[in-house]
Amino acid sequence: MRGAAARCPVCGEGRLHAGYLRLVCRCSACGAPLAAVRADDAPPYFTILITAHIIIALVVLTTHDSTLPIWSMIAAFVPLTLVVAMLLLRPVKGATVGVMLKLGLIGEHRDDNGT
């Protein structure tokens, strides 16, 4: 849960992100090697899975209880899908990094040049 709150999953004190999704190299409080965790495609996958369940449930409820035209549903649900996905991506990445650290799934740290 510390990772989902954008805090260091090890100590809960230092920050986890250096930008929207980029991780800091090391925790400023405990020195945990956060940039060595290679979450890669897992956070977007989990975010899509969660977002799809939320949006599909809303679409089913909306179509079941009303006769809205399809264009209005598209106009409402496409932006809602984007907003939900963007709001969930950062906490999901933090939680994924936390689980990976707990399981000891740490790779080698690479800098911006890929070395």
C-alpha positions in Angstrom: 0.0 0.0 0.0 3.0 2.3 0.5 3.8 2.1 -3.2 0.2 2.9 -4.2 0.5 6.0 -2.0 3.6 7.1 -4.0 5.9 6.5 -1.0 8.9 4.2 -0.8 7.6 0.6 -0.5 10.4 -0.3 1.9 10.3 2.5 4.5 7.2 4.5 3.6 9.1 7.8 4.0 10.8 8.7 0.7 9.0 9.5 -2.5 8.7 6.8 -5.2 8.2 8.8 -8.4 10.6 11.4 -10.0 7.9 12.3 -12.5 4.5 11.0 -13.6 5.7 7.4 -13.9 9.5 7.5 -13.7 10.9 6.1 -10.5 13.6 7.8 -8.4 17.0 6.0 -8.4 17.1 5.4 -4.7 14.9 6.2 -1.8 16.0 9.4 -0.1 15.2 8.0 3.3 16.4 4.4 3.3 18.5 4.1 0.1 16.4 1.3 -1.4 17.2 0.7 -5.1 13.9 1.7 -6.6 15.1 2.3 -10.2 16.3 -1.3 -10.3 12.7 -2.6 -10.2 11.7 -3.1 -13.8 7.9 -3.1 -13.7 7.7 -2.6 -17.5 4.3 -3.7 -18.9 2.6 -5.0 -15.7 1.2 -1.6 -14.4 -0.5 -0.7 -17.7 -1.9 -4.2 -18.0 -3.3 -4.1 -14.5 -4.6 -0.5 -15.1 -6.4 -1.6 -18.3 -7.9 -4.6 -16.4 -9.2 -2.5 -13.6 -10.4 0.4 -15.8 -12.2 -2.0 -18.2 -14.1 -3.6 -15.3 -15.2 -0.2 -14.0 -16.2 1.2 -17.4 -18.0 -1.9 -18.7 -20.0 -2.1 -15.5 -21.1 1.5 -15.9 -21.9 1.0 -19.6 -24.0 -2.1 -18.8 -25.9 -0.2 -16.0 -26.4 2.8 -18.3 -27.7 0.9 -21.2 -29.9 -1.3 -19.0 -31.7 1.7 -17.3 -31.9 4.3 -20.0 -32.3 4.9 -23.7 -29.5 7.3 -24.3 -28.3 7.7 -27.9 -25.0 5.9 -28.7 -23.3 9.2 -29.5 -23.9 10.5 -26.0 -22.6 7.4 -24.4 -19.5 7.6 -26.5 -19.1 11.2 -25.6 -19.4 10.4 -21.9 -17.5 7.1 -21.7 -14.4 7.7 -23.8 -13.2 10.7 -21.7 -14.2 8.9 -18.5 -12.2 5.9 -19.6 -9.1 8.0 -20.2 -9.5 9.9 -16.9 -9.9 6.7 -14.9 -6.9 5.0 -16.6 -4.7 8.1 -16.0 -5.7 8.3 -12.4 -5.1 4.6 -11.7 -1.8 4.2 -13.6 0.5 5.9 -11.0 -0.9 4.1 -7.9 -1.0 0.8 -9.8 2.7 1.2 -10.8 3.6 2.1 -7.2 1.8 -1.0 -5.9 3.4 -3.2 -8.6 6.9 -1.9 -7.6 6.1 -2.6 -3.9 5.1 -6.2 -4.7 8.1 -6.7 -6.8 10.4 -5.4 -4.1 8.7 -7.6 -1.5 9.3 -10.7 -3.8 12.9 -9.7 -4.5 12.4 -9.1 -8.2 15.1 -6.5 -8.6 17.1 -6.2 -11.9 20.1 -4.2 -12.8 19.7 -0.4 -12.8 20.0 1.3 -16.2 20.6 5.0 -16.8 19.0 7.0 -19.5 21.5 5.8 -22.1 20.5 2.2 -21.6 23.8 1.1 -20.0 
